[in-house]
Amino acid sequence: MILIAENLTVTRADVARALERRDPGPVAAVAVAARAAGARYIDVNLGRGRDREGAQRFVLEVLSGCWDGGLLLDTADPGLMASAAGSWAGPLVLNGFSGDPGRERVLEVAARHDLEVVVFLMASGVPRDVDDRLALAAELLARCGQAGVPAERVWIDPVVVPLGWTDGQLYNRNLLEVLRRLPDLLGHDARSVVGLSNLTTSAATAGRVPWLEEVFLAAAAGAGLTHAMVDVTRAGVVRTARALDVLEARRLFAPGEFTGDG
C-alpha cells in the first residue's frame, strides 16, 4: 500500500499559521512524520488564500531541503500546477481532474509536462451506483486520452464519502465493487487512491470511530486499492498499511513492528 500524507493542509491550524508567518518548522515536521510512516508522497493543499503562489513557492522550497519523495498538488489552478512542474524535481502528481466544469486545463498541464493525474469519479456529485461510477470513469478516461494523458498516467479516485451521509454505507460498499472492476474497464491493473479520512468526517462519526478507517483500508486493499491518503500521525492506520504489505509479501515481517501501540 502506497501511503500519501494528507497532513500538509491549510485546514490544520499549525500549517495555516506556518504559511502566514513563513515558518518552515511545521512544514518540515510534516515531512519528518511522513518519512517515519513510510509515506511515498505528501499531498500539498494550500486552499484558496490570496497569496497561493507565494505560499506554494515557500512550501516547495522548504520541502526541497527535507523531503525526497513525491508530491500530490491538491489544486485546480493550472497556473500553480505549471509552476510546481517547473520547480519540483521529484515525482509530481496533479490532484486532480473530475467531471466538474473548469477542470479541463488540469489535463493540459499534465499532458504538457508528462505528469500523472488523479481522476475523481465525480461530476455534479458522486454517483452512488457502481455502473454509474464506472460509466463516469470510462468517460473521464476518454477525455484524458483525448487531451494527451494516457490511462497509464492516471490514478482513479472513486471517492470515499462520509459514513454519516444518507446512503453513505451504500456509496462506500459500491466503491469497493468499483475498485474490483476497474482492471476490467482499463484492460490492465489500475492505480487507485482514496482519501481515507473522508470516511469519518461527518458529524455522525467524527472522532467517535477512528478505527473504522483501518477496517475500510483493509477492505479496500482487498478490492485492489493501491494508494491511500491518510493522516500519517494515526498509528493504527499506518500499522494497518504495514500489515497489509506484510500479508501481501511486499515487506518482511518484523514482529516488533506490530507490538503495543506502535
C-alpha positions in Angstrom: 0.0 0.0 0.0 1.5 3.3 -1.0 0.8 6.0 1.6 0.2 9.7 0.9 0.4 12.1 3.9 -2.6 14.4 4.0 -1.1 16.5 6.8 0.2 19.4 4.8 -3.1 21.2 4.5 -4.2 24.7 5.3 -7.2 23.3 7.2 -4.7 22.4 10.0 -4.1 25.4 12.3 -0.4 24.9 12.6 0.1 24.7 8.8 -2.1 27.7 8.3 0.0 29.7 10.8 3.2 28.5 9.2 2.0 29.7 5.8 1.0 33.1 7.2 4.3 33.6 9.0 6.5 31.7 6.5 7.6 29.5 9.3 9.4 26.4 7.9 9.1 24.3 11.1 5.6 22.9 10.7 6.1 22.2 7.0 9.4 20.3 7.8 7.6 18.4 10.6 5.1 17.0 8.1 8.0 15.7 6.1 9.5 14.1 9.2 6.2 12.4 10.1 5.6 11.3 6.5 9.1 9.7 6.4 8.6 7.9 9.7 5.3 6.5 8.5 6.9 5.2 5.3 4.8 7.5 3.1 5.9 7.9 -0.5 4.0 11.2 -1.2 2.9 14.3 0.6 -0.4 16.0 -0.5 0.1 19.8 -0.7 -3.3 21.5 -0.1 -2.9 25.3 0.3 -6.5 26.2 0.0 -7.8 29.3 -1.8 -6.0 32.1 0.0 -4.9 35.3 -1.7 -1.2 34.5 -1.9 -1.4 30.9 -3.1 1.6 31.3 -5.5 3.8 32.7 -2.7 2.6 30.0 -0.3 3.3 27.3 -2.8 6.8 28.7 -3.6 7.6 28.8 0.2 6.3 25.2 0.8 8.2 23.7 -2.2 11.4 25.5 -1.1 11.1 24.0 2.4 10.3 20.5 1.2 13.1 20.6 -1.4 15.6 20.6 1.6 13.9 17.9 3.7 11.8 15.6 1.5 13.0 13.3 -1.3 9.6 11.7 -2.0 6.8 12.8 -4.4 4.1 15.4 -4.1 0.4 15.5 -4.9 -0.6 19.0 -5.8 -4.1 19.5 -4.5 -5.4 22.4 -6.6 -7.5 23.1 -9.7 -5.4 26.1 -10.6 -3.4 25.3 -13.8 -1.0 28.2 -13.1 0.0 26.7 -9.8 0.3 23.3 -11.4 2.6 24.6 -14.1 4.7 26.5 -11.7 5.2 23.4 -9.5 6.1 21.3 -12.5 8.8 23.7 -13.3 10.3 23.9 -9.8 9.8 20.5 -8.1 12.5 18.0 -9.1 10.8 14.9 -7.7 7.7 13.0 -8.7 4.6 15.3 -9.0 1.0 14.2 -9.4 -1.8 16.6 -10.1 -4.7 16.2 -7.8 -6.7 16.5 -9.9 -9.3 16.2 -12.7 -13.1 15.4 -12.5 -16.2 15.9 -14.4 -16.8 19.3 -12.8 -16.7 22.3 -15.2 -13.4 24.2 -15.4 -11.1 21.2 -14.8 -10.0 20.7 -18.4 -6.8 22.8 -18.1 -5.6 20.3 -15.5 -5.2 17.8 -18.3 -3.4 20.4 -20.5 -0.8 20.8 -17.8 -0.5 17.1 -17.2 0.0 16.5 -20.9 2.5 19.3 -21.4 4.7 18.2 -18.5 4.2 14.4 -18.7 2.6 14.3 -15.3 0.4 11.8 -13.6 -3.0 12.9 -12.6 -5.7 11.9 -10.1 -9.1 11.5 -11.7 -12.1 11.8 -9.2 -15.2 9.9 -10.2 -17.5 12.8 -9.6 -19.2 15.4 -11.7 -22.1 17.4 -10.2 -21.8 14.9 -7.4 -20.6 11.4 -6.6 -22.6 8.7 -8.5 -24.0 6.3 -6.0 -24.4 3.2 -8.1 -21.5 1.0 -9.4 -22.4 1.1 -13.1 -22.9 4.9 -13.0 -19.5 5.4 -11.4 -17.8 3.1 -13.9 -19.5 4.8 -16.8 -18.2 8.1 -15.5 -14.7 6.6 -15.2 -14.8 5.5 -18.8 -15.9 9.0 -19.9 -13.2 10.8 -17.9 -10.5 8.4 -19.0 -11.6 9.0 -22.6 -11.2 12.8 -22.0 -7.8 12.2 -20.5 -6.7 10.3 -23.6 -8.0 12.9 -25.9 -6.0 15.6 -24.0 -2.8 13.5 -24.3 -2.8 11.9 -20.9 -2.8 8.1 -21.3 -4.5 5.8 -18.8 -1.1 4.6 -17.6 -0.6 8.1 -16.1 -4.0 8.2 -14.3 -4.8 7.4 -10.7 -8.5 6.7 -10.2 -10.2 8.1 -7.1 -13.6 6.5 -6.7 -14.3 9.0 -3.8 -14.9 7.8 -0.3 -17.9 9.6 1.3 -18.7 10.0 5.0 -20.5 7.1 6.5 -22.8 9.6 8.2 -24.2 10.7 4.8 -27.6 9.4 3.8 -26.8 6.2 2.0 -23.1 6.6 3.0 -22.8 2.9 3.7 -24.1 2.1 0.2 -21.8 4.6 -1.5 -18.8 3.1 0.2 -19.9 -0.5 -0.3 -20.2 0.3 -4.0 -16.8 1.9 -4.0 -15.3 -1.4 -3.2 -17.0 -3.0 -6.1 -15.8 -0.2 -8.4 -12.2 -1.0 -7.3 -12.7 -4.7 -8.1 -14.0 -3.9 -11.6 -11.5 -1.1 -12.6 -9.0 -3.6 -14.2 -11.7 -4.9 -16.5 -12.6 -1.4 -17.5 -9.0 -0.4 -18.2 -7.7 -3.7 -19.6 -4.8 -3.6 -17.1 -4.1 -3.2 -13.4 -5.5 0.1 -12.1 -3.7 2.6 -9.9 -6.3 3.9 -7.5 -6.4 6.2 -4.5 -8.8 7.2 -1.7 -8.9 10.0 0.9 -9.4 7.7 3.8 -10.3 10.3 6.4 -13.4 11.3 4.5 -15.0 8.2 5.9 -15.4 9.6 9.4 -15.6 13.4 8.8 -19.4 13.9 9.2 -20.9 15.0 12.4 -22.4 11.5 12.9 -18.9 9.8 13.1 -16.2 12.5 13.6 -13.8 11.5 16.4 -16.0 8.6 17.5 -14.9 5.6 15.5 -11.4 6.3 14.1 -10.7 2.5 13.9 -13.3 2.3 11.0 -10.6 3.8 8.7 -8.3 0.9 9.4 -11.1 -1.6 8.7 -12.0 0.1 5.5 -8.4 0.4 4.4 -8.1 -3.4 4.7 -11.3 -4.0 2.7 -10.3 -1.5 0.0 -6.8 -3.1 -0.3 -8.5 -6.5 -0.8 -10.6 -4.9 -3.6 -7.5 -3.7 -5.3 -6.7 -0.2 -3.8 -3.0 0.8 -4.5 -2.7 4.2 -2.8 -4.2 5.8 0.3 -4.2 9.4 1.5 -4.0 9.2 5.3 -3.2 11.1 8.4 0.4 9.8 9.0 0.2 10.6 12.7 -2.5 8.0 13.1 -0.5 5.0 14.4 -3.3 2.5 13.8 -3.8 3.4 10.1 0.0 3.3 9.5 0.3 -0.1 11.2 -2.6 -1.5 9.2 -1.0 -0.4 5.9 2.3 -2.0 7.0 0.4 -5.2 8.0 -1.2 -5.3 4.6 2.2 -5.1 2.9 3.4 -8.0 5.1 0.4 -10.1 4.2 1.0 -9.4 0.5 4.7 -10.2 0.9 5.7 -6.7 -0.1 7.8 -6.3 3.0 9.5 -8.6 5.6 7.6 -9.5 8.7 9.2 -7.9 11.7 7.2 -8.8 14.9 8.4 -5.8 16.8 6.7 -3.6 14.4 3.3 -4.7 15.5 3.7 -4.9 19.3 2.0 -2.5 21.6 0.6 0.8 20.1 3.5 1.4 17.6 
